Amino acid sequence: MSLSIKDKVALITGGARGIGLGIAKAFLAAEAKVAICDNNQDQLKNTTQGLKANYSGRVQGIIVDVSVENEVRNMVTKVVRKFGTIDILVNNAGISGMNYFWEMPVEEWDNVLDVNLKGTFLCTKEAVKVMLQRGTRGKIINIASVNSAMPTTGIAAYCASKGGLSMFTRAAALELGPHGITVNAIGPGATMTPLTEGFYNLPGLKEAFLDHTPMGRFGYPEDIAKVALFLASEYADWVTGQIIYVDGGQSLMGLPRYYEGLKAVQV
């Protein structure tokens, strides 16, 4: 057996930056063909152009809003047209609002749930159709969060969406197991990306997170990508319905109430 996923076709949503990009790079290094799908056109263009220089013919960029059914269908059609099939789906696209829930506009709640939960449902639904038609023993990897199991303040919609994502992972694994398709989730802890670095480095917040992390450091996209590669490989052929927390031990200690700290910094 091998961690190689050579010639496998992977579709990664939210793949133009952060954790999604880290996973894309790991999959390409393992000789997969990768469709990087994102809603940020400029970021997607820059990312795919950079990757194509080293992985010519194995990278495809697709603009998509994962909360819109027709766009998801078109995305899957484009991947199949380019690479012939889909072997691996990584549902990474996600957003988060920040408000006490009683101050949160309904539109903000709906937007978070639409992208994080409905988007995962739509992408999985369409990719699984391809896998079932071809008899593919596929791999579905959902990017959840430590907030799947542990709440903190200011992100009730995000917590709800990621909790729902974890249960969707288990339910989908139950339904797809007889077809040889595995469904698992990764729950990252506090992970440094270009988008989150400024937030985690705000006065007091960095220390609060590190105090709740037994291993004493933040995660990086590469930490998440290593586990994604495992789940996409032969080594995880008998692993399904699991949520693997990649968090330096944060899920052992709980999370700080960081919204109050953030509001204090903003005053």
RODO-2510 file (C-alpha; in nm, 4 decimals, decimal comma):
residues 267
     n   res          X          Y          Z
     1     m     0,0000     0,0000     0,0000
     2     s     0,1027     0,3578    -0,0540
     3     l     0,0124     0,7156     0,0275
     4     s     0,0388     0,7815    -0,3449
     5     i    -0,2771     0,8965    -0,5214
     6     k    -0,1127     0,8982    -0,8632
     7     d    -0,3535     0,9726    -1,1497
     8     k    -0,6519     1,0077    -0,9132
     9     v    -0,8800     1,3039    -0,9866
    10     a    -0,9462     1,5319    -0,6905
    11     l    -1,1962     1,8169    -0,6735
    12     i    -1,1223     2,0688    -0,3982
    13     t    -1,3633     2,3519    -0,3145
    14     g    -1,2238     2,6692    -0,1638
    15     g    -0,8931     2,5505    -0,3046
    16     a    -0,7346     2,8779    -0,4108
    17     r    -0,5946     2,9698    -0,0683
    18     g    -0,5393     2,8610     0,2891
    19     i    -0,6175     2,5032     0,3889
    20     g    -0,7665     2,4210     0,0487
    21     l    -0,4507     2,5308    -0,1292
    22     g    -0,2371     2,3332     0,1164
    23     i    -0,4377     2,0209     0,0327
    24     a    -0,4159     2,0916    -0,3410
    25     k    -0,0369     2,1189    -0,3227
    26     a    -0,0108     1,7946    -0,1248
    27     f    -0,2311     1,6088    -0,3733
    28     l    -0,0369     1,7424    -0,6708
    29     a     0,2912     1,6389    -0,5081
    30     a     0,1375     1,2909    -0,4719
    31     e     0,0790     1,2907    -0,8506
    32     a    -0,2966     1,3456    -0,8523
    33     k    -0,4907     1,5576    -1,0996
    34     v    -0,6561     1,8441    -0,9155
    35     a    -0,9517     2,0710    -0,9932
    36     i    -0,9228     2,3797    -0,7749
    37     c    -1,2653     2,5397    -0,7349
    38     d    -1,3209     2,8769    -0,5704
    39     n    -1,5457     3,1830    -0,5824
    40     n    -1,2586     3,4352    -0,5881
    41     q    -1,1703     3,4754    -0,9548
    42     d    -0,8486     3,6752    -0,9114
    43     q    -0,7147     3,4475    -0,6388
    44     l    -0,8057     3,1389    -0,8412
    45     k    -0,6296     3,2716    -1,1502
    46     n    -0,3111     3,3526    -0,9602
    47     t    -0,3115     3,0180    -0,7793
    48     t    -0,3711     2,8004    -1,0842
    49     q    -0,1180     2,9895    -1,2960
    50     g     0,1460     2,9354    -1,0293
    51     l     0,0688     2,5649    -0,9940
    52     k     0,0533     2,4982    -1,3669
    53     a     0,4169     2,6016    -1,3958
    54     n     0,5129     2,2877    -1,2002
    55     y     0,2162     2,0604    -1,2682
    56     s     0,1236     2,1255    -1,6300
    57     g    -0,1807     1,9303    -1,7446
    58     r    -0,2779     1,8251    -1,3917
    59     v    -0,4401     2,1479    -1,2678
    60     q    -0,7803     2,2930    -1,3523
    61     g    -0,9322     2,6096    -1,2075
    62     i    -1,3097     2,6563    -1,1881
    63     i    -1,5109     2,9503    -1,0550
    64     v    -1,8042     2,8320    -0,8431
    65     d    -2,0450     2,9383    -0,5715
    66     v    -2,1003     2,6097    -0,3896
    67     s    -2,4349     2,7270    -0,2499
    68     v    -2,5896     2,7452    -0,5997
    69     e    -2,7029     2,4090    -0,7372
    70     n    -2,6590     2,4875    -1,1070
    71     e    -2,3069     2,6190    -1,0497
    72     v    -2,2147     2,3021    -0,8623
    73     r    -2,3520     2,0860    -1,1427
    74     n    -2,1547     2,2856    -1,3979
    75     m    -1,8401     2,2527    -1,1861
    76     v    -1,8697     1,8745    -1,1724
    77     t    -1,9394     1,8583    -1,5468
    78     k    -1,6258     2,0624    -1,6202
    79     v    -1,4089     1,8387    -1,4023
    80     v    -1,5380     1,5234    -1,5710
    81     r    -1,4947     1,6797    -1,9146
    82     k    -1,1328     1,7705    -1,8315
    83     f    -1,0170     1,4636    -1,6385
    84     g    -1,2779     1,1969    -1,7150
    85     t    -1,3982     1,1246    -1,3620
    86     i    -1,3873     1,2259    -0,9935
    87     d    -1,2139     0,9988    -0,7423
    88     i    -1,1742     1,2373    -0,4478
    89     l    -1,3901     1,5254    -0,3273
    90     v    -1,2657     1,7700    -0,0658
    91     n    -1,5430     1,9952     0,0671
    92     n    -1,3299     2,2770     0,2012
    93     a    -1,5188     2,5949     0,1025
    94     g    -1,6419     2,7725     0,4123
    95     i    -1,7171     3,1116     0,5651
    96     s    -1,7962     3,2516     0,9074
    97     g    -1,9837     3,5544     1,0319
    98     m    -1,9108     3,7034     1,3723
    99     n    -2,1873     3,8284     1,5981
   100     y    -2,3771     3,7294     1,9059
   101     f    -2,6596     3,5246     1,7593
   102     w    -2,9260     3,7639     1,8880
   103     e    -2,7561     4,0464     1,6973
   104     m    -2,7008     3,8428     1,3812
   105     p    -2,9008     3,9376     1,0699
   106     v    -3,0949     3,6454     0,9254
   107     e    -2,9087     3,6974     0,5975
   108     e    -2,5756     3,6363     0,7723
   109     w    -2,7043     3,3138     0,9310
   110     d    -2,8407     3,1934     0,5971
   111     n    -2,5188     3,2744     0,4126
   112     v    -2,3009     3,0751     0,6542
   113     l    -2,5327     2,7733     0,6485
   114     d    -2,5727     2,7935     0,2702
   115     v    -2,2000     2,7804     0,2008
   116     n    -2,0798     2,5530     0,4796
   117     l    -2,3597     2,2980     0,4998
   118     k    -2,5792     2,3268     0,1913
   119     g    -2,2673     2,3667    -0,0233
   120     t    -2,1210     2,0450     0,1130
   121     f    -2,4488     1,8651     0,0463
   122     l    -2,4686     1,9919    -0,3125
   123     c    -2,1067     1,9144    -0,3992
   124     t    -2,1247     1,5691    -0,2429
   125     k    -2,4535     1,4924    -0,4155
   126     e    -2,3204     1,5777    -0,7619
   127     a    -1,9775     1,4166    -0,7180
   128     v    -2,1315     1,0971    -0,5802
   129     k    -2,3509     1,0672    -0,8894
   130     v    -2,0314     1,0466    -1,0973
   131     m    -1,8748     0,7941    -0,8607
   132     l    -2,1831     0,5720    -0,8597
   133     q    -2,2182     0,5825    -1,2385
   134     r    -1,8570     0,4704    -1,2807
   135     g    -1,8428     0,2282    -0,9900
   136     t    -1,5676     0,4375    -0,8326
   137     r    -1,4597     0,3522    -0,4782
   138     g    -1,4342     0,7204    -0,4052
   139     k    -1,3124     0,9279    -0,1137
   140     i    -1,5046     1,2229     0,0277
   141     i    -1,3271     1,4462     0,2767
   142     n    -1,5168     1,7234     0,4531
   143     i    -1,3321     2,0034     0,6286
   144     a    -1,5186     2,0506     0,9548
   145     s    -1,3715     2,2264     1,2607
   146     v    -1,3072     2,1865     1,6295
   147     n    -1,6275     2,3922     1,6440
   148     s    -1,8093     2,0812     1,5233
   149     a    -1,7978     1,9677     1,8836
   150     m    -1,6893     2,2712     2,0883
   151     p    -1,8724     2,6032     2,0780
   152     t    -1,7294     2,9442     2,1437
   153     t    -1,8805     3,2893     2,1416
   154     g    -1,9602     3,5055     1,8414
   155     i    -1,9834     3,2299     1,5793
   156     a    -2,3093     3,0461     1,6496
   157     a    -2,3895     3,0078     1,2799
   158     y    -2,0445     2,8663     1,2085
   159     c    -2,0696     2,6234     1,5004
   160     a    -2,4129     2,5106     1,3849
   161     s    -2,2936     2,4603     1,0281
   162     k    -1,9869     2,2603     1,1295
   163     g    -2,1839     2,0512     1,3787
   164     g    -2,4273     1,9730     1,0996
   165     l    -2,1391     1,8946     0,8667
   166     s    -2,0038     1,6354     1,1090
   167     m    -2,3395     1,4594     1,1329
   168     f    -2,3833     1,4784     0,7544
   169     t    -2,0422     1,3098     0,7249
   170     r    -2,1596     1,0193     0,9382
   171     a    -2,4965     0,9856     0,7671
   172     a    -2,3401     0,9968     0,4206
   173     a    -2,0815     0,7364     0,5236
   174     l    -2,3629     0,5074     0,6334
   175     e    -2,5437     0,5420     0,3012
   176     l    -2,2352     0,5199     0,0784
   177     g    -2,0485     0,2415     0,2581
   178     p    -2,2234    -0,0357     0,0587
   179     h    -2,0973     0,1356    -0,2594
   180     g    -1,7346     0,1366    -0,1448
   181     i    -1,7246     0,5153    -0,1013
   182     t    -1,5748     0,6493     0,2210
   183     v    -1,6799     0,9765     0,3839
   184     n    -1,4702     1,1350     0,6570
   185     a    -1,4113     1,4792     0,8040
   186     i    -1,1118     1,6687     0,9353
   187     g    -1,1656     1,9119     1,2226
   188     p    -0,8867     2,1716     1,2163
   189     g    -0,8058     2,3717     1,5223
   190     a    -0,6687     2,7270     1,5071
   191     t    -0,4804     2,7252     1,1771
   192     m    -0,2619     3,0056     1,0441
   193     t    -0,3464     3,1073     0,6889
   194     p    -0,3063     3,4395     0,5064
   195     l    -0,6697     3,5136     0,5939
   196     t    -0,6534     3,4272     0,9658
   197     e    -0,3023     3,5335     1,0608
   198     g    -0,4010     3,8917     1,1402
   199     f    -0,6889     3,7747     1,3599
   200     y    -0,4874     3,5228     1,5605
   201     n    -0,2108     3,7771     1,6164
   202     l    -0,4398     4,0367     1,7765
   203     p    -0,3253     4,1294     2,1292
   204     g    -0,4383     3,8739     2,3834
   205     l    -0,6029     3,6393     2,1328
   206     k    -0,2835     3,4622     2,0311
   207     e    -0,2012     3,3908     2,3943
   208     a    -0,5572     3,2755     2,4652
   209     f    -0,5470     3,0206     2,1847
   210     l    -0,2003     2,8955     2,2736
   211     d    -0,3068     2,8560     2,6358
   212     h    -0,5780     2,6191     2,5101
   213     t    -0,3404     2,4209     2,2868
   214     p    -0,1372     2,1498     2,4629
   215     m     0,1172     2,1323     2,1803
   216     g     0,1827     2,5045     2,2171
   217     r     0,1561     2,6199     1,8555
   218     f    -0,0914     2,7066     1,5848
   219     g    -0,1592     2,4722     1,2957
   220     y    -0,0682     2,5357     0,9340
   221     p    -0,2350     2,4211     0,6110
   222     e     0,0348     2,1549     0,5748
   223     d    -0,0810     1,9921     0,8997
   224     i    -0,4312     1,9510     0,7610
   225     a    -0,3073     1,8447     0,4177
   226     k    -0,1122     1,5494     0,5594
   227     v    -0,4288     1,4021     0,7112
   228     a    -0,6281     1,4732     0,3944
   229     l    -0,3674     1,2825     0,1934
   230     f    -0,3981     0,9874     0,4323
   231     l    -0,7775     0,9850     0,3990
   232     a    -0,7505     1,0024     0,0193
   233     s    -0,5057     0,7118     0,0040
   234     e    -0,5273     0,3328     0,0215
   235     y    -0,4282     0,3492     0,3866
   236     a    -0,7764     0,4804     0,4717
   237     d    -0,9755     0,2285     0,2671
   238     w    -1,1478     0,0963     0,5811
   239     v    -1,1900     0,4318     0,7550
   240     t    -1,5293     0,5958     0,7154
   241     g    -1,7705     0,8116     0,9121
   242     q    -1,4904     0,9563     1,1248
   243     i    -1,4139     1,3132     1,2318
   244     i    -1,0399     1,3483     1,2880
   245     y    -0,9434     1,6537     1,4901
   246     v    -0,6138     1,8048     1,3788
   247     d    -0,5779     2,0675     1,6467
   248     g    -0,2675     2,0217     1,8590
   249     g    -0,4930     1,9012     2,1393
   250     q    -0,7312     2,1994     2,1524
   251     s    -1,0311     1,9660     2,1616
   252     l    -0,8996     1,8314     2,4920
   253     m    -0,9182     2,1713     2,6589
   254     g    -1,1982     2,3690     2,4951
   255     l    -1,1765     2,7048     2,3242
   256     p    -1,1393     3,0568     2,4634
   257     r    -1,4303     3,3024     2,4508
   258     y    -1,2525     3,5021     2,1853
   259     y    -1,5383     3,7222     2,0628
   260     e    -1,5291     3,9242     2,3844
   261     g    -1,1547     3,9659     2,3444
   262     l    -1,1961     4,0751     1,9853
   263     k    -1,4605     4,3327     2,0786
   264     a    -1,2310     4,4678     2,3493
   265     v    -0,9504     4,5135     2,0950
   266     q    -1,1847     4,6906     1,8527
   267     v    -1,3082     4,9436     2,1099
***
